[in-house]
Amino acid sequence: MKNTYPTYYKSFECIADKCTDTCCAGWEIVVDGISAEKYSAVCGEFGDKLRRAMKTDEDGDIVFENDNGRCPFLLENGLCEMYIKLGKASLCRTCENFPRHRAYFGSRMETGISLSCPEAARLIMSNSAPITFETEETDSPLMPSDFDSELYLLLLKARKRIFSIIQNRNRPIHERLIDVILLSEKIDMLVKAWKYEEAEEFVFQFRENEFTCETKKSSARKALAKYIADHLEAEALADDWKSILSSAELCTYHEEWEIEHLAVYFFFRYFITAAYDGDIIGKVKFCIQAIIVIESIIGNRSDKQERIRLIQKYSKEIEHSADNMELMCLKIKKSRYYSADNLINILKETTI
């Protein structure tokens, strides 16, 4: 199987107890079937603790029952009791994989690390050089995946073009994102009409920086207010998240390479998954609105570590909550405030 990943991926290492925001608290930890069987066979007092901790939730998943929002095996020093007593091989799939994310497309796999992990966020956002990708052959087994192979090949070509637009540093980043919206909107329309060849031709012929549109600051503020209100409806994992959202405001963000990195991250992770459901423009709207909301909660903060912290919090609150992701995708699909025109209006209004 071929595996594609951002170059920084292999530099990631968990920093365990040195982490500023442990992944062992705030989330429900799902235990896969193989691990559950393994835990059921552990002897002694620790085996009894393992079995007591495993519960079946309302979705039918086996989970570790939280202890005041913390995994029952998270020690006060920030280390994992299971790791200490049973070794790394004892970790369930959720704990072993995080913060890695994977998507499977037949004989191809895409792998990355999530911004919801503080160390991953630091790694992704620490280097201003353009993000690059590598592909290598692996001995990973093929995973069953139900996707449109023809659409997948088109999306690969479109995403390559999108990356070239996003990383064209001769232009303001928001103008680049506007071009991405326009390109994607057209591709989405052609795909829905089953005009795959015409869509591929459009990808190669697309010319940047030819858009013309007027901006309305009042409309931009109104749309952003709607985005924030929708995020406030989502379940908050951290006590301070809603107050952070409530302080968001329309502003011009000056660290353009950071927004570029966010765009590459989101489009790498989500754009290609349209091969599963055909919702190209929905994926694009999610990526763009996420960037807009992140910019608005960061504002003009000069402290880089604080900017990275807020980026990580957004990812943790939204990307790593299935319920919150479902809510946001539904809002994006149903509300006119997430139209391409509104997204473009905000980007134009806040372009340097």
BELPE-V105625 format. One record per residue. N is the residue number from 1. RES is the residue in one small letter. PHI is phi as a letter, one per 20 degrees, with the letter a starting at -180 (none if undefined). PSI is psi in whole degrees, -180 to 180 (none if undefined). D_FIRST is the distance of its C-alpha to the first C-alpha in whole Angstrom. Layout:
n-><N/N>
res-><RES/RES>
phi-><PHI/PHI>
psi-><PSI/PSI>
d_first-><D_FIRST/D_FIRST>
This chain:
n-><1/2/3/4/5/6/7/8/9/10/11/12/13/14/15/16/17/18/19/20/21/22/23/24/25/26/27/28/29/30/31/32/33/34/35/36/37/38/39/40/41/42/43/44/45/46/47/48/49/50/51/52/53/54/55/56/57/58/59/60/61/62/63/64/65/66/67/68/69/70/71/72/73/74/75/76/77/78/79/80/81/82/83/84/85/86/87/88/89/90/91/92/93/94/95/96/97/98/99/100/101/102/103/104/105/106/107/108/109/110/111/112/113/114/115/116/117/118/119/120/121/122/123/124/125/126/127/128/129/130/131/132/133/134/135/136/137/138/139/140/141/142/143/144/145/146/147/148/149/150/151/152/153/154/155/156/157/158/159/160/161/162/163/164/165/166/167/168/169/170/171/172/173/174/175/176/177/178/179/180/181/182/183/184/185/186/187/188/189/190/191/192/193/194/195/196/197/198/199/200/201/202/203/204/205/206/207/208/209/210/211/212/213/214/215/216/217/218/219/220/221/222/223/224/225/226/227/228/229/230/231/232/233/234/235/236/237/238/239/240/241/242/243/244/245/246/247/248/249/250/251/252/253/254/255/256/257/258/259/260/261/262/263/264/265/266/267/268/269/270/271/272/273/274/275/276/277/278/279/280/281/282/283/284/285/286/287/288/289/290/291/292/293/294/295/296/297/298/299/300/301/302/303/304/305/306/307/308/309/310/311/312/313/314/315/316/317/318/319/320/321/322/323/324/325/326/327/328/329/330/331/332/333/334/335/336/337/338/339/340/341/342/343/344/345/346/347/348/349/350/351/352>
res-><m/k/n/t/y/p/t/y/y/k/s/f/e/c/i/a/d/k/c/t/d/t/c/c/a/g/w/e/i/v/v/d/g/i/s/a/e/k/y/s/a/v/c/g/e/f/g/d/k/l/r/r/a/m/k/t/d/e/d/g/d/i/v/f/e/n/d/n/g/r/c/p/f/l/l/e/n/g/l/c/e/m/y/i/k/l/g/k/a/s/l/c/r/t/c/e/n/f/p/r/h/r/a/y/f/g/s/r/m/e/t/g/i/s/l/s/c/p/e/a/a/r/l/i/m/s/n/s/a/p/i/t/f/e/t/e/e/t/d/s/p/l/m/p/s/d/f/d/s/e/l/y/l/l/l/l/k/a/r/k/r/i/f/s/i/i/q/n/r/n/r/p/i/h/e/r/l/i/d/v/i/l/l/s/e/k/i/d/m/l/v/k/a/w/k/y/e/e/a/e/e/f/v/f/q/f/r/e/n/e/f/t/c/e/t/k/k/s/s/a/r/k/a/l/a/k/y/i/a/d/h/l/e/a/e/a/l/a/d/d/w/k/s/i/l/s/s/a/e/l/c/t/y/h/e/e/w/e/i/e/h/l/a/v/y/f/f/f/r/y/f/i/t/a/a/y/d/g/d/i/i/g/k/v/k/f/c/i/q/a/i/i/v/i/e/s/i/i/g/n/r/s/d/k/q/e/r/i/r/l/i/q/k/y/s/k/e/i/e/h/s/a/d/n/m/e/l/m/c/l/k/i/k/k/s/r/y/y/s/a/d/n/l/i/n/i/l/k/e/t/t/i>
phi-><none/e/d/d/b/f/g/f/g/f/e/f/b/f/d/l/f/e/f/e/b/g/e/e/b/n/d/e/e/e/d/f/f/f/f/f/f/f/f/f/e/f/e/m/f/f/f/f/f/g/f/f/f/e/c/d/e/f/e/n/e/e/c/e/f/f/d/l/n/d/f/f/d/e/e/f/e/n/e/e/f/f/g/f/e/d/n/g/f/e/f/f/g/g/f/f/e/f/e/f/c/c/c/d/c/m/e/c/c/c/c/b/c/e/f/f/e/g/f/f/f/f/f/f/d/e/d/f/f/g/f/c/c/c/c/b/f/c/e/f/f/f/d/f/b/d/c/e/f/f/f/g/f/f/f/g/f/f/f/g/f/f/f/f/f/g/e/e/f/e/c/g/f/f/f/f/f/f/f/f/f/f/f/f/f/f/f/g/f/f/f/f/e/m/d/f/f/f/f/f/f/f/g/f/e/g/d/f/m/d/f/c/b/e/d/c/f/f/f/f/f/f/f/f/g/f/f/f/f/f/f/f/f/f/f/e/e/d/f/e/f/f/f/f/f/f/e/f/b/f/b/e/e/e/e/f/f/f/f/g/f/f/f/f/g/f/f/f/f/d/g/f/f/f/f/e/c/m/e/f/f/f/f/f/f/f/f/f/f/f/f/f/f/f/g/f/e/f/m/d/f/e/f/f/f/f/f/f/f/f/f/f/f/g/f/f/f/d/f/d/c/g/f/f/f/f/f/f/f/f/f/f/f/e/e/f/f/e/f/g/f/f/f/f/g/f/f/f/f/d/f/f>
psi-><139/134/124/135/153/147/-33/-14/-46/-6/-9/135/133/136/9/-119/-11/-5/141/-12/88/143/1/13/145/-20/154/129/113/132/121/161/-41/-44/-39/-42/-40/-43/-34/-20/-4/134/169/-169/-39/-33/-40/-39/-41/-47/-35/-33/-25/123/158/123/-177/-19/-2/4/146/128/161/124/125/146/95/43/2/148/137/-11/7/116/163/-27/4/1/166/122/-37/-43/-43/-43/-31/-9/167/-36/-14/-15/140/170/-39/-49/-35/-39/-39/137/22/144/146/146/140/135/79/-116/10/148/146/133/141/-176/147/142/-13/-14/126/-42/-37/-43/-42/-42/-45/-38/11/-21/125/-10/146/140/134/168/155/151/133/157/138/166/18/141/152/138/138/133/128/92/165/106/-36/-43/-39/-46/-38/-43/-35/-45/-41/-41/-36/-42/-40/-44/-39/-34/-49/-37/14/92/9/-6/155/143/-36/-33/-36/-41/-34/-44/-38/-42/-47/-42/-47/-38/-42/-43/-44/-44/-44/-38/-42/-24/8/30/67/-42/-41/-36/-43/-40/-39/-39/-46/-28/-8/131/130/158/40/10/150/121/145/152/150/110/-39/-40/-39/-44/-39/-43/-45/-41/-38/-42/-44/-43/-40/-40/-33/-23/-24/156/131/127/-33/148/-31/-1/-44/-33/-34/-46/-42/-20/1/146/155/123/166/124/128/-23/82/-35/-28/-42/-38/-45/-41/-44/-45/-42/-53/-42/-32/-41/-37/-34/-46/-21/-7/-15/-18/-36/-4/2/73/-52/-30/-41/-42/-43/-39/-47/-46/-44/-33/-43/-44/-45/-42/-46/-41/-31/-24/-39/-136/32/133/-18/110/-40/-36/-37/-44/-39/-42/-36/-46/-39/-41/-47/-42/-43/-36/-57/-34/29/112/-39/-42/-37/-43/-43/-47/-41/-37/-43/-45/-38/-35/-25/135/-18/-19/20/158/-39/-42/-42/-43/-40/-44/-45/-41/-42/-28/17/136/none>
d_first-><0/4/6/10/13/17/18/20/18/18/21/22/24/26/29/30/34/35/33/35/34/32/29/31/34/34/31/31/28/27/26/23/25/23/25/28/29/28/31/33/33/34/38/41/42/38/37/40/39/35/36/39/36/34/35/34/34/35/32/32/29/30/31/33/36/37/40/41/38/37/34/37/35/35/38/41/39/36/34/32/35/32/30/33/34/31/29/25/24/26/25/23/20/22/24/21/18/21/21/18/16/13/12/10/10/8/5/6/7/10/12/16/19/22/25/27/27/30/28/25/27/29/26/25/29/30/29/31/29/26/23/20/16/14/10/8/6/5/6/6/7/7/10/12/13/16/16/18/16/19/19/16/16/20/19/17/20/22/20/20/24/25/24/26/29/28/28/31/34/37/37/38/35/36/37/33/32/35/33/30/32/33/30/28/31/32/28/29/32/30/27/30/32/29/29/26/27/30/28/25/29/30/27/28/32/32/34/35/38/40/40/44/45/47/47/49/49/50/47/45/46/47/43/42/44/43/39/41/43/40/38/41/41/37/38/38/36/39/42/42/40/42/45/42/41/45/46/43/45/44/44/43/40/40/37/35/32/32/32/29/27/27/27/23/22/23/22/19/19/20/21/17/18/21/18/19/23/24/26/25/29/28/25/27/30/29/28/31/33/31/32/36/36/35/37/40/40/39/42/44/43/43/42/38/37/39/37/33/35/36/32/31/33/32/29/30/32/30/27/27/29/28/31/32/29/30/34/33/31/34/36/34/34/38/40/41/41/37/38/36/40/41/37/38/42/41/39/42/44/43/41/43>
